[in-house]
Amino acid sequence: MTSTGARALVGYDIETDPQGDVLVSLSIGGQHLNRVDTLHGGIVSMLLDTAMGVAASRHFQTGDSLPQVVTLSLTTDFLSAAPSGQRVVARGWIDGGGHKICYAKAELRGEAEEGRLYASGSSVLKRVRDRE
């Protein structure tokens, strides 16, 4: 998967699991923290959005390359604060949709603490035409 400026800046990794869900993981460091030393909410939303966006691209994929998608709507529910020093994983999957619009969901959990749930999200995404 190609890198983006956001991915390089924040430092998250992207992969898929055996079920085909998209996994976006991040080792939380000082650069990711808010004023109360927990993972910044904007980064939480970014991880969820990325997991759902890549899942949407895979949903719309027909050839070798992943089609481009844009997020039309993003909802993030913050459930618990993710502390510094651990690794978190956002798992994204498709919940329905058609050939231009799809609906996705994601959860952000810690790798430690028995997969504690920190946040969940849902989004509406749209496939866009490839730019030439």
N, CA, C and O atoms as CSV, one atom per row, in Angstrom:
chain,resi,resn,atom,element,x,y,z
A,1,MET,N,N,0.850,-1.177,0.000
A,1,MET,CA,C,0.000,0.000,0.000
A,1,MET,C,C,0.897,1.242,0.000
A,1,MET,O,O,1.904,1.292,0.708
A,2,THR,N,N,0.525,2.228,-0.792
A,2,THR,CA,C,1.336,3.431,-0.896
A,2,THR,C,C,1.244,4.254,0.379
A,2,THR,O,O,0.251,4.210,1.105
A,3,SER,N,N,2.293,4.993,0.624
A,3,SER,CA,C,2.327,5.855,1.797
A,3,SER,C,C,1.720,7.205,1.448
A,3,SER,O,O,1.717,7.627,0.292
A,4,THR,N,N,1.209,7.868,2.468
A,4,THR,CA,C,0.683,9.221,2.317
A,4,THR,C,C,1.444,10.132,3.263
A,4,THR,O,O,2.168,9.659,4.139
A,5,GLY,N,N,1.283,11.424,3.090
A,5,GLY,CA,C,1.912,12.367,3.993
A,5,GLY,C,C,1.425,12.188,5.427
A,5,GLY,O,O,2.217,12.263,6.366
A,6,ALA,N,N,0.133,11.952,5.597
A,6,ALA,CA,C,-0.428,11.752,6.940
A,6,ALA,C,C,0.155,10.497,7.582
A,6,ALA,O,O,0.502,10.498,8.763
A,7,ARG,N,N,0.257,9.440,6.805
A,7,ARG,CA,C,0.805,8.191,7.338
A,7,ARG,C,C,2.255,8.371,7.763
A,7,ARG,O,O,2.659,7.891,8.822
A,8,ALA,N,N,3.038,9.059,6.943
A,8,ALA,CA,C,4.439,9.299,7.280
A,8,ALA,C,C,4.566,10.194,8.510
A,8,ALA,O,O,5.428,9.965,9.358
A,9,LEU,N,N,3.719,11.204,8.609
A,9,LEU,CA,C,3.782,12.130,9.735
A,9,LEU,C,C,3.407,11.468,11.049
A,9,LEU,O,O,4.102,11.639,12.051
A,10,VAL,N,N,2.317,10.713,11.056
A,10,VAL,CA,C,1.813,10.108,12.291
A,10,VAL,C,C,2.526,8.795,12.602
A,10,VAL,O,O,2.798,8.507,13.767
A,11,GLY,N,N,2.831,7.997,11.585
A,11,GLY,CA,C,3.590,6.773,11.790
A,11,GLY,C,C,2.767,5.520,11.984
A,11,GLY,O,O,3.217,4.598,12.665
A,12,TYR,N,N,1.573,5.450,11.411
A,12,TYR,CA,C,0.765,4.241,11.563
A,12,TYR,C,C,1.080,3.228,10.466
A,12,TYR,O,O,1.623,3.575,9.417
A,13,ASP,N,N,0.727,1.970,10.728
A,13,ASP,CA,C,0.911,0.869,9.784
A,13,ASP,C,C,-0.454,0.377,9.321
A,13,ASP,O,O,-1.437,0.469,10.057
A,14,ILE,N,N,-0.514,-0.149,8.093
A,14,ILE,CA,C,-1.762,-0.682,7.541
A,14,ILE,C,C,-1.526,-2.105,7.060
A,14,ILE,O,O,-0.538,-2.385,6.381
A,15,GLU,N,N,-2.444,-3.005,7.419
A,15,GLU,CA,C,-2.412,-4.384,6.930
A,15,GLU,C,C,-3.836,-4.936,6.940
A,15,GLU,O,O,-4.770,-4.259,7.370
A,16,THR,N,N,-3.991,-6.148,6.470
A,16,THR,CA,C,-5.295,-6.809,6.535
A,16,THR,C,C,-5.158,-8.079,7.359
A,16,THR,O,O,-4.084,-8.676,7.431
A,17,ASP,N,N,-6.270,-8.486,7.982
A,17,ASP,CA,C,-6.252,-9.728,8.741
A,17,ASP,C,C,-6.806,-10.858,7.879
A,17,ASP,O,O,-7.283,-10.601,6.774
A,18,PRO,N,N,-6.757,-12.105,8.357
A,18,PRO,CA,C,-7.228,-13.230,7.542
A,18,PRO,C,C,-8.699,-13.129,7.111
A,18,PRO,O,O,-9.074,-13.698,6.086
A,19,GLN,N,N,-9.531,-12.419,7.870
A,19,GLN,CA,C,-10.933,-12.243,7.504
A,19,GLN,C,C,-11.122,-11.150,6.455
A,19,GLN,O,O,-12.224,-10.985,5.932
A,20,GLY,N,N,-10.064,-10.401,6.141
A,20,GLY,CA,C,-10.143,-9.341,5.152
A,20,GLY,C,C,-10.391,-7.966,5.730
A,20,GLY,O,O,-10.454,-6.989,4.984
A,21,ASP,N,N,-10.536,-7.863,7.054
A,21,ASP,CA,C,-10.695,-6.553,7.674
A,21,ASP,C,C,-9.378,-5.786,7.589
A,21,ASP,O,O,-8.305,-6.386,7.534
A,22,VAL,N,N,-9.467,-4.466,7.580
A,22,VAL,CA,C,-8.288,-3.606,7.513
A,22,VAL,C,C,-7.844,-3.265,8.932
A,22,VAL,O,O,-8.667,-2.909,9.775
A,23,LEU,N,N,-6.551,-3.373,9.191
A,23,LEU,CA,C,-5.981,-3.063,10.504
A,23,LEU,C,C,-5.024,-1.891,10.358
A,23,LEU,O,O,-4.089,-1.934,9.558
A,24,VAL,N,N,-5.267,-0.848,11.136
A,24,VAL,CA,C,-4.388,0.320,11.167
A,24,VAL,C,C,-3.844,0.403,12.584
A,24,VAL,O,O,-4.607,0.599,13.530
A,25,SER,N,N,-2.535,0.256,12.740
A,25,SER,CA,C,-1.944,0.207,14.075
A,25,SER,C,C,-0.967,1.350,14.290
A,25,SER,O,O,-0.363,1.873,13.354
A,26,LEU,N,N,-0.835,1.719,15.564
A,26,LEU,CA,C,0.035,2.831,15.944
A,26,LEU,C,C,0.600,2.576,17.326
A,26,LEU,O,O,-0.138,2.239,18.253
A,27,SER,N,N,1.909,2.736,17.467
A,27,SER,CA,C,2.537,2.733,18.787
A,27,SER,C,C,2.482,4.163,19.301
A,27,SER,O,O,3.086,5.062,18.716
A,28,ILE,N,N,1.764,4.370,20.387
A,28,ILE,CA,C,1.524,5.720,20.900
A,28,ILE,C,C,2.792,6.271,21.542
A,28,ILE,O,O,3.342,5.692,22.479
A,29,GLY,N,N,3.238,7.400,21.012
A,29,GLY,CA,C,4.399,8.092,21.554
A,29,GLY,C,C,4.020,9.495,21.993
A,29,GLY,O,O,2.868,9.908,21.855
A,30,GLY,N,N,4.975,10.213,22.514
A,30,GLY,CA,C,4.739,11.566,23.005
A,30,GLY,C,C,4.160,12.508,21.974
A,30,GLY,O,O,3.391,13.405,22.320
A,31,GLN,N,N,4.515,12.322,20.709
A,31,GLN,CA,C,4.028,13.188,19.632
A,31,GLN,C,C,2.548,12.974,19.333
A,31,GLN,O,O,1.952,13.764,18.601
A,32,HIS,N,N,1.940,11.920,19.886
A,32,HIS,CA,C,0.532,11.596,19.624
A,32,HIS,C,C,-0.392,12.007,20.774
A,32,HIS,O,O,-1.599,11.771,20.705
A,33,LEU,N,N,0.152,12.611,21.817
A,33,LEU,CA,C,-0.614,12.855,23.037
A,33,LEU,C,C,-1.273,14.229,23.074
A,33,LEU,O,O,-0.826,15.180,22.434
A,34,ASN,N,N,-2.347,14.294,23.844
A,34,ASN,CA,C,-3.011,15.572,24.112
A,34,ASN,C,C,-2.496,16.136,25.443
A,34,ASN,O,O,-1.503,15.646,25.981
A,35,ARG,N,N,-3.164,17.154,25.967
A,35,ARG,CA,C,-2.691,17.812,27.200
A,35,ARG,C,C,-2.827,16.952,28.446
A,35,ARG,O,O,-2.225,17.272,29.471
A,36,VAL,N,N,-3.590,15.881,28.393
A,36,VAL,CA,C,-3.725,14.997,29.560
A,36,VAL,C,C,-2.989,13.673,29.350
A,36,VAL,O,O,-3.292,12.673,29.999
A,37,ASP,N,N,-2.019,13.684,28.433
A,37,ASP,CA,C,-1.128,12.544,28.181
A,37,ASP,C,C,-1.843,11.273,27.726
A,37,ASP,O,O,-1.442,10.169,28.094
A,38,THR,N,N,-2.895,11.426,26.931
A,38,THR,CA,C,-3.551,10.293,26.298
A,38,THR,C,C,-3.607,10.557,24.791
A,38,THR,O,O,-3.363,11.676,24.342
A,39,LEU,N,N,-3.926,9.536,24.031
A,39,LEU,CA,C,-3.971,9.657,22.577
A,39,LEU,C,C,-4.957,10.751,22.165
A,39,LEU,O,O,-6.116,10.743,22.580
A,40,HIS,N,N,-4.488,11.679,21.355
A,40,HIS,CA,C,-5.294,12.820,20.912
A,40,HIS,C,C,-6.509,12.339,20.124
A,40,HIS,O,O,-6.398,11.429,19.302
A,41,GLY,N,N,-7.659,12.943,20.372
A,41,GLY,CA,C,-8.896,12.553,19.702
A,41,GLY,C,C,-8.842,12.685,18.199
A,41,GLY,O,O,-9.472,11.899,17.491
A,42,GLY,N,N,-8.105,13.658,17.690
A,42,GLY,CA,C,-7.968,13.805,16.246
A,42,GLY,C,C,-7.229,12.632,15.635
A,42,GLY,O,O,-7.548,12.211,14.522
A,43,ILE,N,N,-6.258,12.102,16.338
A,43,ILE,CA,C,-5.522,10.942,15.841
A,43,ILE,C,C,-6.387,9.689,15.947
A,43,ILE,O,O,-6.334,8.822,15.076
A,44,VAL,N,N,-7.183,9.593,17.011
A,44,VAL,CA,C,-8.137,8.480,17.123
A,44,VAL,C,C,-9.051,8.469,15.896
A,44,VAL,O,O,-9.241,7.431,15.263
A,45,SER,N,N,-9.614,9.635,15.569
A,45,SER,CA,C,-10.504,9.739,14.405
A,45,SER,C,C,-9.769,9.408,13.117
A,45,SER,O,O,-10.329,8.762,12.232
A,46,MET,N,N,-8.518,9.844,13.002
A,46,MET,CA,C,-7.722,9.563,11.804
A,46,MET,C,C,-7.516,8.060,11.619
A,46,MET,O,O,-7.643,7.549,10.507
A,47,LEU,N,N,-7.199,7.357,12.698
A,47,LEU,CA,C,-6.975,5.920,12.608
A,47,LEU,C,C,-8.252,5.190,12.192
A,47,LEU,O,O,-8.215,4.302,11.341
A,48,LEU,N,N,-9.377,5.568,12.795
A,48,LEU,CA,C,-10.659,4.960,12.430
A,48,LEU,C,C,-11.015,5.271,10.977
A,48,LEU,O,O,-11.430,4.383,10.232
A,49,ASP,N,N,-10.853,6.534,10.576
A,49,ASP,CA,C,-11.167,6.950,9.209
A,49,ASP,C,C,-10.292,6.212,8.198
A,49,ASP,O,O,-10.777,5.805,7.143
A,50,THR,N,N,-9.030,6.039,8.506
A,50,THR,CA,C,-8.120,5.332,7.609
A,50,THR,C,C,-8.530,3.871,7.463
A,50,THR,O,O,-8.551,3.341,6.352
A,51,ALA,N,N,-8.857,3.217,8.582
A,51,ALA,CA,C,-9.271,1.813,8.523
A,51,ALA,C,C,-10.535,1.657,7.683
A,51,ALA,O,O,-10.638,0.726,6.885
A,52,MET,N,N,-11.486,2.554,7.857
A,52,MET,CA,C,-12.727,2.473,7.090
A,52,MET,C,C,-12.501,2.846,5.629
A,52,MET,O,O,-13.110,2.255,4.737
A,53,GLY,N,N,-11.631,3.824,5.379
A,53,GLY,CA,C,-11.346,4.237,4.009
A,53,GLY,C,C,-10.662,3.159,3.202
A,53,GLY,O,O,-11.013,2.934,2.044
A,54,VAL,N,N,-9.690,2.488,3.796
A,54,VAL,CA,C,-9.011,1.404,3.080
A,54,VAL,C,C,-9.973,0.232,2.879
A,54,VAL,O,O,-9.956,-0.413,1.831
A,55,ALA,N,N,-10.814,-0.045,3.884
A,55,ALA,CA,C,-11.818,-1.102,3.721
A,55,ALA,C,C,-12.751,-0.772,2.557
A,55,ALA,O,O,-13.123,-1.657,1.786
A,56,ALA,N,N,-13.127,0.497,2.434
A,56,ALA,CA,C,-13.994,0.918,1.325
A,56,ALA,C,C,-13.282,0.758,-0.008
A,56,ALA,O,O,-13.881,0.273,-0.967
A,57,SER,N,N,-12.036,1.148,-0.088
A,57,SER,CA,C,-11.276,0.974,-1.328
A,57,SER,C,C,-11.223,-0.495,-1.726
A,57,SER,O,O,-11.390,-0.833,-2.898
A,58,ARG,N,N,-10.992,-1.362,-0.753
A,58,ARG,CA,C,-10.961,-2.803,-1.037
A,58,ARG,C,C,-12.332,-3.301,-1.469
A,58,ARG,O,O,-12.427,-4.184,-2.322
A,59,HIS,N,N,-13.398,-2.746,-0.892
A,59,HIS,CA,C,-14.765,-3.119,-1.257
A,59,HIS,C,C,-15.044,-2.798,-2.726
A,59,HIS,O,O,-15.689,-3.581,-3.423
A,60,PHE,N,N,-14.561,-1.655,-3.192
A,60,PHE,CA,C,-14.811,-1.214,-4.562
A,60,PHE,C,C,-13.794,-1.753,-5.571
A,60,PHE,O,O,-13.968,-1.565,-6.775
A,61,GLN,N,N,-12.751,-2.411,-5.105
A,61,GLN,CA,C,-11.663,-2.853,-5.978
A,61,GLN,C,C,-12.130,-3.910,-6.968
A,61,GLN,O,O,-12.797,-4.876,-6.599
A,62,THR,N,N,-11.766,-3.709,-8.236
A,62,THR,CA,C,-12.063,-4.699,-9.267
A,62,THR,C,C,-10.797,-5.183,-9.974
A,62,THR,O,O,-10.783,-6.282,-10.528
A,63,GLY,N,N,-9.749,-4.384,-9.960
A,63,GLY,CA,C,-8.490,-4.753,-10.600
A,63,GLY,C,C,-7.382,-4.851,-9.571
A,63,GLY,O,O,-7.613,-5.198,-8.413
A,64,ASP,N,N,-6.172,-4.538,-10.017
A,64,ASP,CA,C,-5.007,-4.614,-9.139
A,64,ASP,C,C,-4.854,-3.409,-8.221
A,64,ASP,O,O,-4.339,-3.539,-7.111
A,65,SER,N,N,-5.296,-2.242,-8.671
A,65,SER,CA,C,-5.101,-1.038,-7.860
A,65,SER,C,C,-6.351,-0.724,-7.039
A,65,SER,O,O,-7.475,-1.046,-7.425
A,66,LEU,N,N,-6.115,-0.089,-5.905
A,66,LEU,CA,C,-7.230,0.302,-5.037
A,66,LEU,C,C,-7.852,1.592,-5.554
A,66,LEU,O,O,-7.132,2.564,-5.787
A,67,PRO,N,N,-9.165,1.628,-5.737
A,67,PRO,CA,C,-9.805,2.868,-6.171
A,67,PRO,C,C,-9.782,3.917,-5.063
A,67,PRO,O,O,-9.703,3.588,-3.879
A,68,GLN,N,N,-9.851,5.158,-5.459
A,68,GLN,CA,C,-9.874,6.253,-4.498
A,68,GLN,C,C,-11.270,6.412,-3.921
A,68,GLN,O,O,-12.266,6.232,-4.621
A,69,VAL,N,N,-11.333,6.750,-2.643
A,69,VAL,CA,C,-12.606,7.013,-1.983
A,69,VAL,C,C,-12.480,8.302,-1.188
A,69,VAL,O,O,-11.380,8.721,-0.830
A,70,VAL,N,N,-13.621,8.922,-0.918
A,70,VAL,CA,C,-13.671,10.077,-0.018
A,70,VAL,C,C,-14.695,9.777,1.073
A,70,VAL,O,O,-15.684,9.079,0.848
A,71,THR,N,N,-14.438,10.312,2.238
A,71,THR,CA,C,-15.360,10.152,3.361
A,71,THR,C,C,-16.411,11.243,3.275
A,71,THR,O,O,-16.083,12.429,3.266
A,72,LEU,N,N,-17.669,10.846,3.213
A,72,LEU,CA,C,-18.774,11.802,3.178
A,72,LEU,C,C,-19.255,12.146,4.577
A,72,LEU,O,O,-19.700,13.265,4.830
A,73,SER,N,N,-19.166,11.185,5.481
A,73,SER,CA,C,-19.625,11.370,6.853
A,73,SER,C,C,-18.773,10.504,7.763
A,73,SER,O,O,-18.452,9.366,7.423
A,74,LEU,N,N,-18.407,11.041,8.921
A,74,LEU,CA,C,-17.592,10.304,9.881
A,74,LEU,C,C,-18.110,10.598,11.284
A,74,LEU,O,O,-18.218,11.755,11.692
A,75,THR,N,N,-18.426,9.540,12.008
A,75,THR,CA,C,-18.844,9.667,13.403
A,75,THR,C,C,-17.869,8.896,14.264
A,75,THR,O,O,-17.567,7.737,13.981
A,76,THR,N,N,-17.373,9.531,15.316
A,76,THR,CA,C,-16.455,8.881,16.247
A,76,THR,C,C,-17.058,8.928,17.636
A,76,THR,O,O,-17.483,9.985,18.103
A,77,ASP,N,N,-17.094,7.783,18.295
A,77,ASP,CA,C,-17.536,7.691,19.691
A,77,ASP,C,C,-16.316,7.357,20.538
A,77,ASP,O,O,-15.695,6.309,20.366
A,78,PHE,N,N,-15.983,8.254,21.448
A,78,PHE,CA,C,-14.828,8.069,22.330
A,78,PHE,C,C,-15.315,7.378,23.605
A,78,PHE,O,O,-16.186,7.894,24.306
A,79,LEU,N,N,-14.745,6.207,23.898
A,79,LEU,CA,C,-15.230,5.393,25.009
A,79,LEU,C,C,-14.288,5.368,26.200
A,79,LEU,O,O,-14.731,5.242,27.341
A,80,SER,N,N,-12.992,5.487,25.941
A,80,SER,CA,C,-11.987,5.437,27.002
A,80,SER,C,C,-10.706,6.062,26.469
A,80,SER,O,O,-10.480,6.090,25.259
A,81,ALA,N,N,-9.884,6.555,27.357
A,81,ALA,CA,C,-8.628,7.199,26.955
A,81,ALA,C,C,-7.534,6.157,26.741
A,81,ALA,O,O,-7.342,5.268,27.571
A,82,ALA,N,N,-6.824,6.273,25.631
A,82,ALA,CA,C,-5.709,5.375,25.328
A,82,ALA,C,C,-4.416,6.009,25.833
A,82,ALA,O,O,-4.031,7.078,25.360
A,83,PRO,N,N,-3.740,5.366,26.786
A,83,PRO,CA,C,-2.534,5.942,27.365
A,83,PRO,C,C,-1.302,5.803,26.480
A,83,PRO,O,O,-1.255,4.969,25.576
A,84,SER,N,N,-0.322,6.626,26.758
A,84,SER,CA,C,0.950,6.590,26.043
A,84,SER,C,C,1.667,5.274,26.297
A,84,SER,O,O,1.460,4.618,27.318
A,85,GLY,N,N,2.510,4.905,25.348
A,85,GLY,CA,C,3.382,3.758,25.538
A,85,GLY,C,C,2.809,2.433,25.078
A,85,GLY,O,O,3.495,1.416,25.176
A,86,GLN,N,N,1.598,2.401,24.586
A,86,GLN,CA,C,1.067,1.134,24.100
A,86,GLN,C,C,0.750,1.215,22.617
A,86,GLN,O,O,0.798,2.287,22.015
A,87,ARG,N,N,0.436,0.105,22.054
A,87,ARG,CA,C,0.070,0.019,20.635
A,87,ARG,C,C,-1.441,-0.166,20.550
A,87,ARG,O,O,-2.025,-0.973,21.274
A,88,VAL,N,N,-2.062,0.599,19.650
A,88,VAL,CA,C,-3.495,0.487,19.413
A,88,VAL,C,C,-3.721,0.029,17.980
A,88,VAL,O,O,-2.888,0.251,17.102
A,89,VAL,N,N,-4.872,-0.620,17.760
A,89,VAL,CA,C,-5.210,-1.121,16.438
A,89,VAL,C,C,-6.647,-0.736,16.117
A,89,VAL,O,O,-7.567,-1.032,16.878
A,90,ALA,N,N,-6.826,-0.070,14.974
A,90,ALA,CA,C,-8.160,0.230,14.461
A,90,ALA,C,C,-8.502,-0.839,13.434
A,90,ALA,O,O,-7.765,-1.040,12.468
A,91,ARG,N,N,-9.621,-1.524,13.644
A,91,ARG,CA,C,-10.094,-2.552,12.707
A,91,ARG,C,C,-11.288,-1.983,11.960
A,91,ARG,O,O,-12.273,-1.579,12.577
A,92,GLY,N,N,-11.205,-1.949,10.626
A,92,GLY,CA,C,-12.277,-1.409,9.808
A,92,GLY,C,C,-12.883,-2.454,8.894
A,92,GLY,O,O,-12.181,-3.328,8.386
A,93,TRP,N,N,-14.192,-2.363,8.685
A,93,TRP,CA,C,-14.890,-3.297,7.814
A,93,TRP,C,C,-16.090,-2.615,7.167
A,93,TRP,O,O,-16.549,-1.571,7.630
A,94,ILE,N,N,-16.588,-3.215,6.099
A,94,ILE,CA,C,-17.740,-2.675,5.369
A,94,ILE,C,C,-19.015,-3.269,5.954
A,94,ILE,O,O,-19.100,-4.466,6.230
A,95,ASP,N,N,-20.000,-2.400,6.133
A,95,ASP,CA,C,-21.264,-2.792,6.743
A,95,ASP,C,C,-22.417,-2.795,5.736
A,95,ASP,O,O,-23.546,-3.132,6.092
A,96,GLY,N,N,-22.146,-2.425,4.495
A,96,GLY,CA,C,-23.184,-2.425,3.467
A,96,GLY,C,C,-22.887,-1.389,2.408
A,96,GLY,O,O,-21.885,-0.679,2.481
A,97,GLY,N,N,-23.765,-1.306,1.420
A,97,GLY,CA,C,-23.609,-0.302,0.389
A,97,GLY,C,C,-23.748,-0.867,-1.008
A,97,GLY,O,O,-24.074,-2.038,-1.200
A,98,GLY,N,N,-23.494,-0.009,-1.975
A,98,GLY,CA,C,-23.648,-0.374,-3.374
A,98,GLY,C,C,-22.364,-0.222,-4.150
A,98,GLY,O,O,-21.280,-0.492,-3.632
A,99,HIS,N,N,-22.482,0.218,-5.415
A,99,HIS,CA,C,-21.294,0.296,-6.260
A,99,HIS,C,C,-20.633,1.679,-6.254
A,99,HIS,O,O,-19.547,1.832,-6.813
A,100,LYS,N,N,-21.258,2.692,-5.637
A,100,LYS,CA,C,-20.637,4.024,-5.519
A,100,LYS,C,C,-20.504,4.490,-4.072
A,100,LYS,O,O,-19.566,5.212,-3.732
A,101,ILE,N,N,-21.439,4.078,-3.226
A,101,ILE,CA,C,-21.470,4.490,-1.820
A,101,ILE,C,C,-21.420,3.237,-0.951
A,101,ILE,O,O,-22.052,2.230,-1.269
A,102,CYS,N,N,-20.661,3.301,0.153
A,102,CYS,CA,C,-20.689,2.183,1.100
A,102,CYS,C,C,-20.669,2.725,2.524
A,102,CYS,O,O,-20.357,3.891,2.768
A,103,TYR,N,N,-21.008,1.851,3.439
A,103,TYR,CA,C,-21.073,2.172,4.861
A,103,TYR,C,C,-20.036,1.316,5.576
A,103,TYR,O,O,-19.950,0.109,5.352
A,104,ALA,N,N,-19.259,1.948,6.428
A,104,ALA,CA,C,-18.185,1.227,7.105
A,104,ALA,C,C,-18.261,1.461,8.610
A,104,ALA,O,O,-18.856,2.430,9.082
A,105,LYS,N,N,-17.645,0.549,9.343
A,105,LYS,CA,C,-17.527,0.660,10.798
A,105,LYS,C,C,-16.097,0.340,11.185
A,105,LYS,O,O,-15.365,-0.312,10.441
A,106,ALA,N,N,-15.711,0.812,12.365
A,106,ALA,CA,C,-14.369,0.528,12.871
A,106,ALA,C,C,-14.362,0.600,14.385
A,106,ALA,O,O,-15.206,1.252,15.000
A,107,GLU,N,N,-13.393,-0.082,14.972
A,107,GLU,CA,C,-13.157,-0.028,16.414
A,107,GLU,C,C,-11.673,0.181,16.651
A,107,GLU,O,O,-10.836,-0.362,15.931
A,108,LEU,N,N,-11.354,0.968,17.662
A,108,LEU,CA,C,-9.963,1.162,18.077
A,108,LEU,C,C,-9.785,0.464,19.413
A,108,LEU,O,O,-10.455,0.788,20.393
A,109,ARG,N,N,-8.880,-0.491,19.438
A,109,ARG,CA,C,-8.622,-1.271,20.659
A,109,ARG,C,C,-7.127,-1.279,20.965
A,109,ARG,O,O,-6.294,-1.066,20.084
A,110,GLY,N,N,-6.811,-1.525,22.210
A,110,GLY,CA,C,-5.425,-1.697,22.615
A,110,GLY,C,C,-4.974,-3.118,22.355
A,110,GLY,O,O,-5.766,-4.055,22.463
A,111,GLU,N,N,-3.699,-3.285,22.010
A,111,GLU,CA,C,-3.168,-4.638,21.869
A,111,GLU,C,C,-3.024,-5.287,23.236
A,111,GLU,O,O,-3.204,-6.496,23.380
A,112,ALA,N,N,-2.702,-4.483,24.232
A,112,ALA,CA,C,-2.608,-4.981,25.601
A,112,ALA,C,C,-3.986,-4.848,26.264
A,112,ALA,O,O,-4.965,-4.526,25.590
A,113,GLU,N,N,-4.065,-5.084,27.517
A,113,GLU,CA,C,-5.303,-4.934,28.299
A,113,GLU,C,C,-6.460,-5.713,27.689
A,113,GLU,O,O,-7.603,-5.257,27.722
A,114,GLU,N,N,-6.167,-6.888,27.129
A,114,GLU,CA,C,-7.191,-7.749,26.549
A,114,GLU,C,C,-8.036,-7.045,25.504
A,114,GLU,O,O,-9.244,-7.267,25.421
A,115,GLY,N,N,-7.399,-6.194,24.705
A,115,GLY,CA,C,-8.101,-5.537,23.613
A,115,GLY,C,C,-9.121,-4.509,24.047
A,115,GLY,O,O,-10.199,-4.418,23.460
A,116,ARG,N,N,-8.799,-3.740,25.058
A,116,ARG,CA,C,-9.727,-2.731,25.567
A,116,ARG,C,C,-10.218,-1.816,24.449
A,116,ARG,O,O,-9.424,-1.349,23.633
A,117,LEU,N,N,-11.522,-1.561,24.410
A,117,LEU,CA,C,-12.133,-0.720,23.393
A,117,LEU,C,C,-12.003,0.747,23.789
A,117,LEU,O,O,-12.510,1.163,24.831
A,118,TYR,N,N,-11.318,1.531,22.947
A,118,TYR,CA,C,-11.117,2.956,23.208
A,118,TYR,C,C,-12.081,3.841,22.426
A,118,TYR,O,O,-12.509,4.884,22.918
A,119,ALA,N,N,-12.420,3.430,21.218
A,119,ALA,CA,C,-13.307,4.253,20.390
A,119,ALA,C,C,-13.929,3.381,19.303
A,119,ALA,O,O,-13.410,2.321,18.954
A,120,SER,N,N,-15.047,3.857,18.785
A,120,SER,CA,C,-15.670,3.205,17.631
A,120,SER,C,C,-16.088,4.287,16.652
A,120,SER,O,O,-16.217,5.455,17.018
A,121,GLY,N,N,-16.295,3.894,15.420
A,121,GLY,CA,C,-16.664,4.868,14.407
A,121,GLY,C,C,-17.518,4.255,13.324
A,121,GLY,O,O,-17.560,3.037,13.145
A,122,SER,N,N,-18.193,5.124,12.611
A,122,SER,CA,C,-18.945,4.710,11.435
A,122,SER,C,C,-18.796,5.806,10.393
A,122,SER,O,O,-18.594,6.975,10.719
A,123,SER,N,N,-18.901,5.405,9.136
A,123,SER,CA,C,-18.741,6.393,8.080
A,123,SER,C,C,-19.507,5.985,6.832
A,123,SER,O,O,-19.876,4.827,6.637
A,124,VAL,N,N,-19.727,6.996,5.997
A,124,VAL,CA,C,-20.273,6.818,4.666
A,124,VAL,C,C,-19.168,7.251,3.718
A,124,VAL,O,O,-18.617,8.343,3.856
A,125,LEU,N,N,-18.845,6.399,2.762
A,125,LEU,CA,C,-17.749,6.682,1.840
A,125,LEU,C,C,-18.224,6.549,0.403
A,125,LEU,O,O,-19.135,5.781,0.097
A,126,LYS,N,N,-17.585,7.313,-0.467
A,126,LYS,CA,C,-17.956,7.319,-1.880
A,126,LYS,C,C,-16.729,7.037,-2.736
A,126,LYS,O,O,-15.657,7.603,-2.523
A,127,ARG,N,N,-16.910,6.164,-3.695
A,127,ARG,CA,C,-15.856,5.913,-4.677
A,127,ARG,C,C,-15.777,7.112,-5.610
A,127,ARG,O,O,-16.807,7.630,-6.042
A,128,VAL,N,N,-14.568,7.558,-5.923
A,128,VAL,CA,C,-14.391,8.673,-6.846
A,128,VAL,C,C,-13.636,8.171,-8.067
A,128,VAL,O,O,-12.918,7.172,-8.003
A,129,ARG,N,N,-13.805,8.866,-9.162
A,129,ARG,CA,C,-13.106,8.483,-10.386
A,129,ARG,C,C,-11.618,8.689,-10.234
A,129,ARG,O,O,-11.169,9.626,-9.573
A,130,ASP,N,N,-10.866,7.815,-10.846
A,130,ASP,CA,C,-9.412,7.975,-10.853
A,130,ASP,C,C,-9.049,9.235,-11.597
A,130,ASP,O,O,-9.616,9.542,-12.645
A,131,ARG,N,N,-8.095,9.963,-11.044
A,131,ARG,CA,C,-7.613,11.183,-11.708
A,131,ARG,C,C,-6.558,10.797,-12.716
A,131,ARG,O,O,-5.685,9.976,-12.435
A,132,GLU,N,N,-6.641,11.388,-13.883
A,132,GLU,CA,C,-5.660,11.051,-14.929
A,132,GLU,C,C,-4.643,12.144,-15.067
A,132,GLU,O,O,-3.738,12.043,-15.895
